[in-house]
Every structure is written in structure tokens, then in C-alpha cells.
Amino acid sequence: MGIIIAIDGPAGSGKSTTAREVARRLNFTYIDTGAMYRAITLAVIRQNVAVEDHQSVIKIAEQADIQFEWADGNLRTILNGEDVSNEIRSAQVARLVSPVSAIGGVRDILVKRQREMAKKANIVMEGRDIGTNVFPDADFKFYLEADLETRARRRINDYQKIGQNLSITEIMTEIEQRDKIDSSREHSPLKKAPDAIVIDTSNLKFEEQVEMIIQIVKSSELFKKIEKAPVINGTNCKN
């Protein structure tokens, strides 16, 4: 198994964009676990299945084929052979992704897949329970946070990119609800790992938060070892 960098945090904390850029600069594989849960949620919506029908939702998760592909510098989420990168960012998916991801059977399925992804490469994986549940022994653990208004303003930009216009009040309410569900769910709730490095991104520029993580990783003896290791299939691996 290669080096694992876990980046956790609530919605709008900047973890996805930060994790993607950290992975690019380090030449690591980037895994967007949030996109995986969003893809399952989209499939649930498309099949008109009630979120409360846990067995049906779990069946959808079992049958879903989720892949990631890079295209024109952007990571695309592929669900059952279809690019759903924009659809999974819709407000409808955002409202339902927390209750879907709170279903234990769904988490079991996706966590197993996430661990499989990490077996052959150095990875940056972001989510809400990476450092506490998926990879409690991750080599590096970061927890990104930001104040509510900052997170909501970031979400406004995300929605505008896909043609949806929501008010700051609507988005703040949505994020508060997601925080409550994510932090109180029975299975793998959102929480900071005791040994995670906390980065408050409220007043940080994007470049600053990326550079903070890059410097911590690159200054470690572990990273220095892989820099000297032979390259296998484009990815440095630990012995």
C-alpha cells in the first residue's frame, strides 16, 4: 500500500478542491468519496426510490459502477458509464446525499471500494470519515473547517456553475442541516480524528491551504523515501 493522505471536513470547507490540487502536485491518485455518495444519491433519485427504503438504496449501491476519469484537467465522475459530474452537484442531490450516506449498508459497500482503490497507489482521499473510519492509520490526516457563511458563499459559486441560483440564506440552512445529519449519524459520523492537523480555511487563499498541506507532506521522512523509490506505472510506491 502506498502513502495515504486523508482530508476530512464538513461541506464547503474546501476539502475537495484542495485534495484534488494536492494530489495533482504530488502526482498521487485523487479519490473523491463525496462524489461516490452523490452518485449513489443521483441513482436513487433517478429510480424514484425513497431514501427511507434502505434495502432498495443498498441494492442500488451494490449495483452501481462508479469510476473516475480525468478529462481536460477535470476529474469526471462516471456512473454506470455516464458522465454525471454536473448532475451530482445539483441542489436536489445535495439535500438527499446526507441521509443516503448515513445508511450503514451503503457506507459498508463504498468504504470497501475505497480501501481497494488505495492498495496499489499513493492516494489523497477526502470525505467526512476518512481519517477516523476508512483509513484510521492514514499516514497524514488533515481536517479542514471554515465558518458557516464562508462555506455557503463557496457553495453559491458551485451552484452557479451548473446553472442553479440559490440565496445565501437557503444554502446556509442546507449546510446546517447537512452538518447536523453528518455529525449525528450512527455509522461513521463526521468528526475530527484526534491526530488530525486542523486547518481553518475561512481566511485562507486557496493557494495557501494547498501549500500548507504540501509542505507538511514533503517535509516528512516518509515522502522523502518515495521520492527516491523507483517509479512503477507512473506512481511511486513504498516498498
N, C-alpha and C positions, 0 to 999 in steps of 0.2 A: 504493500500500500504506500502511496506517495504522501506528500505533505498535505495536510487538511487545514484550511483556513475557514473558520466558522464565523459568519457575520449575522447576528440576530438583531431584532429591534421591532418596534411597532410600525404600523402603516405610516408612510410619509416621512420616516426618519432618514431616508436617503440610502438605505442599505442595498437596494437593487442596483442603482446606477453606480454606487461606489464599488460594490462587489464586482460588477462587470468590468469596470476600468482597472481595478486591482488585478484581476485575472488576466486582462489583456497585457498589462505592463510586465507581469511576471511570467507570461506565457504559460499560465495554468488553465485548466478547464474550468469554465464557469457553469454552475448549476443553479438555476432559478427555481427553488422549490415552491415559491409563491405562485409562479406560473403553472406549475403542475396542479396545484389545488384549484386554481382558477379554471384550468382546462376541464377538470372533472366537474366543476360547478357549471360551466357552459354546457357540457354534455347533459347534465341533469335538467337544465332549463330547456334545452332542445327536445329532450324526450318527455317533457311535461311531467316530470316526476316530482312529487312533493319532498321537500328536504326532510320532513318528519318520517318519511318512509325509508328508514335506514337500510334495510335489506336491499331495496332496489338501488339505492345510491351506491352501496358497496359493490353490487353486481356491475354497475356502470364503471366503477373504478377498476375492477378486476379486468374488464374487457377493453378498457381504453389503452390505446397505444400513443404514448406521449414521447416525442422526440424534440431535440433542439438542433437548429441549423443556423449557421452564420450566413447572412446574405447582405452584401453591400455594407459591411461593418456593423450590422444589426443582428442581434440574436432573435431568431424566429421560433415561435412555439408551434409545433406541428401536432395536431390531434387527429388520429386516425387518417393520416395522410393529407390533412388540410391545414393550411396556414391560418391559425386563429389568433395571431399576435395582437391584432386590434380588438377583436371581439371580446377577448378575456379581460380587457381593461375597461369595459363598459360599467356604468353605474349599477345596472341590474346584477351583473356578476359580483361587483363589489359588495352589494347588500347581502348576497347569499353565501359568499365564499367562507365566511367565518363559521356559520352553522354547519356547512358541509365539511369543513376541515376539522370540526370538533367531533366528528363521528369516529370512534375508535377504529373500526374496521377499515375505514378509508385511510387513516393515518398509518395503520399497520402495512397496508399494501404499498403506499408511496414511500414510506421510510425504508422498506426492504429494497425498493428500486433505487433509492438514493444511495444506500450503502453499496449496492452493486456498482453504481457509477464510479465510486471512489476507489475501487480495487486496483485500477491499473493506471491511475494518473494523479498528478498533483492537482488539487482542486480548490476552488473558492466556492463555498456553498452558503447561500443566505436564506434566512427564514425567520421563524419565531422560536424554534426549539432545537436548532442545530447543535449548539454547544451544550445543551442540557440533556437531549434525548437521542438525536440521530447520531452525533459524534461527541459523546461526553469526554472522550480522550483526544479531541482535536488538538493539533499542535499549536494553533493560535486561535484564540477566541476574542471576538470583539462584539460589543453591544452598542449599537447606535441609537440615540434618542434625540428628541427635539421637542420644543413646546408645541402645543396644540395648533395655534394659529399658523406657525411656520409650516407644519405638516399639511394643514389644509390648503395653504397657498400653493404648495408643491403639487397637490392633487388637482387644483384648478388647471394648472398647466397640462397635466396628464390628460384630463378630460377634454380640454380644448383641442388637443392634438387629434382626438378621434371624433371631433365634431359634437361634443356634448357640453352644454353650458349649465353649470350648477353654481349656485351662490356660495359664498364663503360660509354662511351660516348652515346651509344644507350639508356641506362637506364636513364641517366641524362636528355636526351632530352624527353623521355617518361614521366618522373616525372614532368618536367617543363610544359609540355602540360596538364597533369592532374591537376596540381596546378592552371593553368590558367582557365581551364574549371570549376573546382570545386569552385573556389573563385568568378567567374563571372556569374555563372548560376542564372537564375531568381528565381528558387524555392530553398529555404533553402541553400544558398551558404555556403561554408566553411569559418568560421570566429570564432574568439575567443570571447566567452561570456565575457561581461565586468567584471563579478565577478569570472572568472575562474582563477585558480592558474596556471601560466605558468611554465613549466619545459623544459629547453633546454637539450636534451639528447645527444647532439653532442659529449661531452666528458665524459659522464657518463657511468659507467658499468651498465649492466642490473640489477644487484642486488641493486645498488644504487638508480636507478629510481623507482624500485618497493618499496623499503624500505621507500623512501620519501613519497609516497602516503599512504602506510600502517600506518606510524607514524601519519600523519595528521588525517586520519580517526579514528584510535584507540584512539587518544588523545581527541576526541570530546565527549561532553556530550551525544550526540545522540547515538553514538556507545556504550557507557557505559550502556545506558538504555537497549539496545537489548541484551547485554551480560547477563543481569540479568533476561531477559524475558524468559518464557518457550519455549522450542523447539517444533515446530509444523511441522510434516512431514519432519524433518531434517533441517528445516530452521527457524532461529529466525525471528519473525515478530513483528513489532511495534503494540502497542495497538491502 
